[in-house]
Amino acid sequence: MAFVNYATKNLAIKIVYYGPGLSGKTTNLRYIYFKLDSSFRGDFVCLETETERTFFFDLLPIKAGLIGEFRVHFQLMTVPGQAFYEASRKSVLKGADGIIFVGDSQIPLLDSNLENFDGLRRNCLEHNIDLNQIPLVFQYNKRDLNDLIPVETFNNLLNPRRLPFIEAAAINGVGVFEALREIAKLTVPVVREKLFGEKRKEVFKGGFKEEHFPDSERADKPKEGIEFLPPGQSMPFQLTKIKMKSQKEIEEELEKLSKEFGSKEK
């Protein structure tokens, strides 16, 4: 459920990147971090214990748009892909407003994709999240490699409802902002309806418009609203690590980070 701070008029929408290990979830977040001007995004924060690790990332589209009088920002988070990090997966999914499932397109990893999607369904049920109702976008990553799972096979096995899907090569930035745009278009109307009782509209009319996202061949063109850096230039990568003693502390820290950002007077 989106976090609302009525004092500062800020609204935080939580988007979770879910998928197999090494499918490209963190690669998506790093590319977004590198390409957004620092005034439109927060720090890249890693919460970790001795045995489990999860990444937390704030996206700060301050000029991007409003829902009523509330400034909208997105909290982008990844889950650990490995099966033995199940506790962290469940923690990160709690309170999610939308999900991007990042599939690995390599043929030998088809079973891993299926197992992870089944795990997503189970973990959603534990949080009373209906996977048939929550906004969901599929990103089929690593399409720049050889010997790939056909998109039709992906859709038949994972996406029979033909929800939005993006072919991507996240390491090169292809399909990264497209997937984010699609989940924004699905998520914001749902949040608007739940929080303010407004009828759903087809698309988000705030800052996550198509023209704000750089196509790989048009990344050097100026954009309105969100500031993107020119090709070949990126922000220095700064990773903030917060050491936690237990899974419970991670859960508490995730909630704290959400509330602290919602209190900022930006």
C-alpha positions as CSV (number, residue, x, y, z in Angstrom):
1,M,0.0,0.0,0.0
2,A,1.4,3.4,-1.0
3,F,2.8,5.5,2.0
4,V,1.1,8.9,2.3
5,N,2.5,11.8,4.4
6,Y,-0.3,14.3,4.8
7,A,1.9,16.9,6.4
8,T,4.4,17.1,3.6
9,K,2.0,16.1,0.8
10,N,4.3,13.3,-0.3
11,L,3.1,9.9,-1.6
12,A,5.5,7.0,-2.0
13,I,4.7,4.2,-4.4
14,K,6.6,0.9,-3.9
15,I,7.7,-1.0,-7.0
16,V,9.4,-4.4,-6.5
17,Y,11.7,-6.0,-9.1
18,Y,11.4,-9.7,-8.7
19,G,13.1,-12.6,-10.6
20,P,15.8,-15.2,-10.7
21,G,19.3,-14.5,-9.4
22,L,21.5,-12.6,-11.9
23,S,18.5,-11.9,-14.2
24,G,19.2,-8.2,-14.1
25,K,17.1,-6.7,-11.3
26,T,19.9,-4.7,-9.7
27,T,21.2,-3.8,-13.2
28,N,17.9,-2.0,-13.9
29,L,18.2,0.0,-10.7
30,R,21.9,0.9,-11.4
31,Y,21.1,2.1,-14.9
32,I,18.3,4.3,-13.6
33,Y,20.7,5.6,-10.9
34,F,23.3,6.4,-13.5
35,K,21.0,8.1,-16.0
36,L,18.9,10.3,-13.6
37,D,20.2,13.6,-12.4
38,S,20.9,13.5,-8.7
39,S,18.1,15.9,-7.9
40,F,15.5,13.3,-9.1
41,R,16.7,10.3,-7.2
42,G,18.0,9.3,-3.8
43,D,20.9,7.2,-2.6
44,F,21.4,3.6,-3.5
45,V,21.1,1.8,-0.2
46,C,22.0,-1.8,0.6
47,L,20.6,-3.5,3.7
48,E,22.5,-6.6,4.6
49,T,23.0,-9.2,7.2
50,E,25.8,-11.8,7.3
51,T,23.7,-14.3,5.3
52,E,21.1,-12.2,3.4
53,R,21.2,-9.1,1.2
54,T,18.6,-6.9,-0.3
55,F,18.9,-3.6,-2.2
56,F,16.8,-0.5,-1.6
57,F,16.7,2.4,-4.0
58,D,14.7,5.7,-4.0
59,L,13.6,7.3,-7.3
60,L,12.8,11.0,-6.7
61,P,10.8,12.5,-9.6
62,I,10.2,15.7,-7.7
63,K,8.9,17.5,-10.8
64,A,7.3,14.4,-12.3
65,G,3.7,14.8,-11.3
66,L,0.9,15.0,-8.7
67,I,-2.0,12.9,-7.5
68,G,-4.3,15.6,-6.3
69,E,-2.1,17.8,-4.0
70,F,0.4,15.0,-3.3
71,R,3.9,14.8,-4.9
72,V,4.5,11.3,-6.2
73,H,7.8,9.4,-6.0
74,F,8.6,5.8,-6.5
75,Q,10.6,3.5,-4.3
76,L,12.3,0.9,-6.4
77,M,13.4,-2.2,-4.7
78,T,14.9,-5.6,-5.7
79,V,14.6,-8.9,-4.1
80,P,17.5,-11.4,-3.8
81,G,17.2,-13.9,-6.6
82,Q,18.6,-17.0,-4.9
83,A,16.1,-19.4,-3.3
84,F,17.8,-19.5,0.1
85,Y,17.1,-15.7,0.5
86,E,13.4,-16.4,0.8
87,A,12.9,-14.4,4.0
88,S,14.2,-11.3,2.4
89,R,12.0,-11.8,-0.7
90,K,8.9,-11.9,1.5
91,S,10.0,-8.8,3.5
92,V,10.5,-6.7,0.3
93,L,7.2,-7.7,-1.2
94,K,5.3,-6.5,1.9
95,G,3.3,-3.4,0.9
96,A,4.2,-3.5,-2.8
97,D,2.1,-1.4,-5.1
98,G,3.4,-2.9,-8.3
99,I,5.8,-5.6,-9.5
100,I,8.2,-5.9,-12.4
101,F,9.1,-9.6,-13.0
102,V,12.6,-9.7,-14.6
103,G,13.0,-12.9,-16.5
104,D,16.3,-14.2,-17.7
105,S,16.0,-15.0,-21.5
106,Q,18.7,-17.7,-21.6
107,I,17.2,-21.1,-22.6
108,P,19.0,-23.0,-19.7
109,L,17.3,-20.8,-17.2
110,L,13.7,-21.4,-18.2
111,D,13.0,-23.6,-15.2
112,S,14.6,-21.0,-12.9
113,N,12.2,-18.4,-14.3
114,L,9.2,-20.7,-13.7
115,E,10.3,-21.5,-10.2
116,N,10.8,-17.9,-9.3
117,F,7.4,-16.9,-10.6
118,D,5.8,-19.7,-8.6
119,G,7.7,-18.4,-5.6
120,L,6.4,-14.9,-6.3
121,R,2.8,-16.2,-6.3
122,R,3.3,-18.0,-3.0
123,N,4.9,-15.0,-1.3
124,C,2.2,-12.7,-2.6
125,L,-0.4,-15.0,-1.0
126,E,1.3,-14.7,2.4
127,H,0.9,-11.0,2.2
128,N,-2.7,-11.2,1.0
129,I,-1.6,-9.8,-2.4
130,D,-3.6,-11.1,-5.3
131,L,-1.2,-11.5,-8.2
132,N,-4.2,-11.3,-10.6
133,Q,-5.0,-7.8,-9.3
134,I,-1.7,-6.1,-8.4
135,P,-0.1,-4.1,-11.3
136,L,2.4,-6.4,-12.9
137,V,4.8,-5.9,-15.8
138,F,7.1,-8.5,-17.4
139,Q,10.6,-7.6,-18.5
140,Y,12.3,-10.3,-20.6
141,N,16.0,-9.4,-20.1
142,K,19.2,-10.3,-21.8
143,R,17.7,-10.3,-25.3
144,D,21.2,-9.2,-26.6
145,L,22.5,-12.8,-26.0
146,N,22.2,-15.9,-28.1
147,D,20.1,-19.0,-27.7
148,L,17.1,-17.2,-26.2
149,I,13.7,-18.3,-24.9
150,P,11.2,-17.1,-27.4
151,V,9.0,-14.2,-26.2
152,E,5.9,-16.3,-27.2
153,T,7.1,-19.1,-24.8
154,F,7.6,-16.6,-22.0
155,N,4.1,-15.2,-22.5
156,N,2.5,-18.6,-22.7
157,L,4.1,-19.9,-19.5
158,L,4.3,-16.7,-17.4
159,N,1.9,-14.2,-18.9
160,P,-1.1,-15.9,-20.4
161,R,-3.2,-12.8,-19.7
162,R,-0.8,-10.8,-21.9
163,L,0.0,-8.1,-19.4
164,P,2.5,-5.5,-20.5
165,F,5.9,-7.1,-21.4
166,I,9.2,-5.5,-22.5
167,E,12.1,-7.1,-24.3
168,A,15.2,-5.8,-22.7
169,A,19.0,-5.7,-22.5
170,A,19.3,-3.9,-19.2
171,I,23.1,-3.9,-19.1
172,N,22.8,-1.6,-22.2
173,G,19.8,0.3,-20.9
174,V,17.4,-1.2,-23.4
175,G,14.0,-1.7,-22.0
176,V,14.8,-0.3,-18.5
177,F,12.8,2.9,-18.6
178,E,10.2,1.3,-20.8
179,A,9.4,-1.2,-18.0
180,L,9.4,1.6,-15.4
181,R,7.0,3.6,-17.6
182,E,4.6,0.7,-18.0
183,I,4.4,-0.1,-14.3
184,A,3.8,3.6,-13.5
185,K,0.9,3.6,-16.0
186,L,-0.6,0.6,-14.3
187,T,0.2,1.5,-10.6
188,V,-0.7,5.2,-10.3
189,P,-4.4,4.8,-11.3
190,V,-4.8,2.0,-8.7
191,V,-3.2,4.0,-6.0
192,R,-5.4,7.0,-6.9
193,E,-8.5,4.9,-6.6
194,K,-7.5,3.2,-3.3
195,L,-6.4,6.4,-1.5
196,F,-8.7,9.0,-2.9
197,G,-11.7,7.1,-4.3
198,E,-11.1,8.4,-7.8
199,K,-12.1,6.4,-10.9
200,R,-9.2,4.8,-12.6
201,K,-7.7,6.5,-15.6
202,E,-5.8,4.7,-18.3
203,V,-2.4,6.4,-17.8
204,F,-0.5,8.5,-15.3
205,K,-0.6,12.1,-16.5
206,G,2.2,13.1,-14.3
207,G,5.9,13.0,-14.9
208,F,6.3,9.4,-16.1
209,K,5.2,10.3,-19.6
210,E,6.8,8.5,-22.6
211,E,8.8,11.6,-23.6
212,H,10.6,11.6,-20.2
213,F,12.3,8.2,-20.9
214,P,15.3,8.1,-23.1
215,D,15.3,5.7,-26.0
216,S,18.7,4.3,-26.6
217,E,18.9,6.0,-30.0
218,R,17.5,9.3,-28.7
219,A,19.2,9.6,-25.3
220,D,21.0,12.8,-26.3
221,K,17.8,14.8,-26.8
222,P,16.7,17.1,-24.0
223,K,13.7,16.1,-22.0
224,E,11.3,18.1,-20.0
225,G,10.7,17.3,-16.3
226,I,13.2,14.6,-15.2
227,E,16.8,15.4,-16.0
228,F,18.8,12.8,-17.9
229,L,22.5,12.9,-18.4
230,P,24.0,12.9,-21.9
231,P,25.3,9.7,-23.4
232,G,28.7,8.6,-22.1
233,Q,28.2,10.5,-18.9
234,S,26.9,9.0,-15.6
235,M,26.7,9.9,-12.0
236,P,29.4,8.5,-9.6
237,F,28.0,5.4,-8.1
238,Q,27.8,5.6,-4.3
239,L,26.5,2.6,-2.4
240,T,25.4,3.1,1.2
241,K,25.5,-0.1,3.2
242,I,23.6,-0.5,6.4
243,K,24.5,-3.6,8.5
244,M,21.6,-5.3,10.1
245,K,21.8,-8.0,12.8
246,S,18.6,-9.8,11.9
247,Q,15.9,-10.2,9.3
248,K,13.5,-8.4,11.7
249,E,15.8,-5.3,11.7
250,I,15.8,-5.3,7.9
251,E,12.0,-5.2,7.9
252,E,12.0,-2.4,10.4
253,E,14.6,-0.4,8.5
254,L,12.7,-0.8,5.2
255,E,9.6,0.7,6.9
256,K,11.7,3.4,8.5
257,L,13.3,4.5,5.2
258,S,9.8,4.8,3.6
259,K,8.5,7.0,6.3
260,E,11.6,9.1,6.6
261,F,11.5,9.9,2.9
262,G,7.8,10.7,3.0
263,S,8.6,13.3,5.7
264,K,11.1,15.3,3.6
265,E,9.9,18.8,2.6
266,K,10.9,18.5,-1.0
